[in-house]
Amino acid sequence: MDTSKAEVLSGRLLSPLGNRWAHVQAVAAQGQKVALALPEADRETLVVACWLHDIGYAPDAKTTGFHPLDGARYLAEMGCDERIVSLVAYHSGAVYEAEERGLASALAGFAVPSDPVLLDALTYSDMTTGPAGQPMTFEGRIAEILSRYGPDDLVHRAITRSQFSLGDAVTRTEARLAVRVLEPR
C-alpha cells in the first residue's frame, strides 16, 4: 500500500471519528518530517504506517477494542504488507497494553517489527502529537494520556509501565533528526 491509498483508507474509516482523524492527519504530517532522517527506502513505509496506526479505532475494524491488534488484523486481512501490519500492531508501546488486556498472545501472532528505527519513528510521531492533532512534547503527551484515564484504568497502567521505553524511542528519533540536520546537503 502506498501513501495515497493509506491516506484514503484512513480517511474513509476514521474521518467520522472527529479528533481521532485530526490526530492521524497530524501524526502523518509529523511522520513526513521524521522520514527525512530515515533511509530513502524506508520513508514511505513510515508515512503509510502513520496514516494507518489508529485504523483499529474504526468501527469496521474494531473487534477486541484494542486498536493496535484490531488495526493489524484488519490490515492483514486486506493483504497489507507485513512491515506495515507489524508497525501498526506494535506502535507506541502496544505490548504493554496488550499485557494489561490479556491479549499478549494475540498480539504475538504478529511479527515484531524487524526495523526498530521505523518503530521508533512511528512512536515518536504518535507520542509528539496530541489527541486533536496538536503538537506536544513527549512529556506533555504522557501527562495528557494519564489525565484521561484514572490510575485503576488499564491504559493508565500500560502508559505508566511503558513511558520509559517510549521516551527512549523518542530520544533515539530526536538524535536521528539532529544528525540529519547537521549533515551537509
C-alpha positions as CSV (number, residue, x, y, z in Angstrom):
1,M,0.0,0.0,0.0
2,D,1.3,3.4,-0.9
3,T,0.9,6.7,1.0
4,S,-2.1,8.0,-1.1
5,K,-4.0,4.7,-0.6
6,A,-3.2,4.7,3.1
7,E,-4.5,8.3,3.4
8,V,-7.7,7.5,1.5
9,L,-8.4,4.3,3.6
10,S,-7.6,6.1,6.8
11,G,-9.8,9.0,5.9
12,R,-12.7,6.8,4.9
13,L,-12.6,4.8,8.1
14,L,-11.5,7.5,10.6
15,S,-12.9,10.8,9.4
16,P,-16.3,10.2,11.1
17,L,-14.4,10.0,14.4
18,G,-13.5,13.7,14.6
19,N,-10.5,14.2,16.8
20,R,-9.2,10.8,16.0
21,W,-9.0,11.8,12.4
22,A,-7.3,15.1,13.3
23,H,-4.8,13.2,15.3
24,V,-4.0,10.7,12.5
25,Q,-3.6,13.5,10.0
26,A,-1.1,15.3,12.3
27,V,0.8,12.1,13.0
28,A,1.1,11.5,9.2
29,A,2.4,15.1,8.8
30,Q,4.9,14.5,11.7
31,G,5.9,11.2,10.0
32,Q,6.7,13.1,6.8
33,K,9.2,15.3,8.7
34,V,10.7,12.3,10.6
35,A,11.0,10.3,7.4
36,L,13.8,12.6,6.2
37,A,16.0,11.1,8.9
38,L,15.5,7.6,7.5
39,P,17.0,5.8,4.6
40,E,15.0,6.7,1.4
41,A,13.8,3.1,1.1
42,D,12.0,3.3,4.5
43,R,10.4,6.7,4.2
44,E,7.1,5.7,2.5
45,T,6.8,2.7,4.9
46,L,6.9,5.1,7.9
47,V,4.3,7.5,6.4
48,V,2.0,4.7,5.4
49,A,2.2,3.3,9.0
50,C,1.5,6.8,10.4
51,W,-1.7,7.0,8.3
52,L,-2.8,3.6,9.4
53,H,-1.6,3.4,13.0
54,D,-5.0,4.1,14.6
55,I,-7.2,2.3,12.0
56,G,-8.2,-0.2,14.7
57,Y,-10.4,2.5,16.2
58,A,-12.7,2.4,13.1
59,P,-16.0,0.6,13.7
60,D,-15.3,-1.5,10.5
61,A,-12.0,-2.7,12.1
62,K,-12.9,-2.9,15.8
63,T,-13.2,-6.5,17.2
64,T,-11.4,-6.6,20.5
65,G,-11.4,-2.9,21.4
66,F,-7.6,-2.9,21.4
67,H,-6.8,-0.7,18.5
68,P,-3.3,-1.9,17.6
69,L,-4.4,-5.5,17.4
70,D,-7.7,-4.7,15.6
71,G,-5.9,-2.5,13.1
72,A,-3.2,-5.1,12.5
73,R,-5.9,-7.8,11.9
74,Y,-7.8,-5.6,9.6
75,L,-4.8,-4.7,7.5
76,A,-3.6,-8.3,7.4
77,E,-7.0,-9.4,6.1
78,M,-6.7,-6.8,3.4
79,G,-3.3,-8.3,2.4
80,C,-1.3,-5.3,3.5
81,D,2.5,-5.5,3.6
82,E,3.7,-7.3,6.7
83,R,6.1,-4.5,7.7
84,I,3.1,-2.1,7.9
85,V,1.0,-4.6,9.8
86,S,3.7,-5.2,12.4
87,L,4.3,-1.5,12.9
88,V,0.6,-0.9,13.5
89,A,0.4,-3.9,15.8
90,Y,3.3,-2.8,18.0
91,H,3.2,1.0,17.8
92,S,3.6,3.2,20.9
93,G,4.2,0.5,23.5
94,A,1.2,-1.7,22.4
95,V,2.8,-4.7,24.0
96,Y,2.3,-3.2,27.5
97,E,-1.4,-2.6,26.9
98,A,-1.8,-6.0,25.3
99,E,-0.5,-7.5,28.6
100,E,-2.9,-5.4,30.6
101,R,-5.8,-6.5,28.5
102,G,-4.8,-10.2,28.5
103,L,-4.2,-10.0,24.7
104,A,-0.4,-10.5,24.7
105,S,-0.7,-13.9,23.0
106,A,-3.0,-12.5,20.3
107,L,-0.6,-9.6,19.7
108,A,2.3,-12.1,19.5
109,G,0.6,-13.6,16.5
110,F,2.1,-10.7,14.6
111,A,5.8,-10.4,13.9
112,V,7.6,-7.8,15.9
113,P,8.8,-5.1,13.6
114,S,12.1,-6.1,12.0
115,D,13.3,-2.5,11.9
116,P,13.4,-0.8,15.4
117,V,14.3,2.5,13.8
118,L,10.9,2.5,12.0
119,L,9.0,1.6,15.1
120,D,10.9,4.4,17.0
121,A,9.9,6.9,14.3
122,L,6.3,5.9,14.3
123,T,6.2,6.0,18.1
124,Y,7.8,9.5,18.0
125,S,5.3,10.7,15.5
126,D,2.4,9.4,17.7
127,M,3.8,10.5,21.0
128,T,4.5,14.0,20.0
129,T,1.0,14.6,18.6
130,G,-2.0,15.3,20.8
131,P,-5.4,13.8,20.6
132,A,-6.8,16.6,18.5
133,G,-3.7,16.8,16.3
134,Q,-1.9,19.5,18.3
135,P,1.9,19.3,18.6
136,M,3.0,18.2,22.0
137,T,6.2,17.4,23.9
138,F,6.6,13.8,24.8
139,E,6.2,14.7,28.5
140,G,3.1,16.6,27.7
141,R,1.6,13.7,25.8
142,I,2.3,11.2,28.6
143,A,0.7,13.6,31.1
144,E,-2.3,14.1,28.8
145,I,-2.9,10.4,28.4
146,L,-2.6,9.8,32.1
147,S,-5.0,12.6,32.8
148,R,-7.7,11.0,30.6
149,Y,-7.5,7.6,32.4
150,G,-7.7,7.1,36.2
151,P,-5.0,5.2,38.0
152,D,-7.0,2.0,38.0
153,D,-7.6,2.0,34.3
154,L,-5.5,-0.4,32.2
155,V,-4.4,2.3,29.8
156,H,-3.1,4.4,32.7
157,R,-1.2,1.3,34.0
158,A,0.2,0.5,30.5
159,I,1.4,4.0,29.8
160,T,2.9,4.2,33.3
161,R,4.8,0.9,32.6
162,S,5.8,1.9,29.0
163,Q,6.7,5.5,29.4
164,F,10.5,4.9,29.8
165,S,10.7,2.7,26.7
166,L,8.5,5.2,24.8
167,G,10.8,8.0,26.0
168,D,13.8,6.1,24.8
169,A,12.2,5.7,21.3
170,V,11.5,9.5,21.2
171,T,15.1,10.3,22.3
172,R,16.6,8.0,19.7
173,T,14.4,9.5,17.0
174,E,15.3,13.1,18.1
175,A,19.0,12.1,17.9
176,R,18.5,10.8,14.3
177,L,16.7,14.0,13.4
178,A,19.6,16.1,14.9
179,V,22.2,14.2,12.9
180,R,20.1,14.7,9.7
181,V,20.0,18.5,10.4
182,L,23.8,18.5,10.8
183,E,24.6,16.5,7.6
184,P,25.8,18.6,4.6
185,R,23.3,18.7,1.8
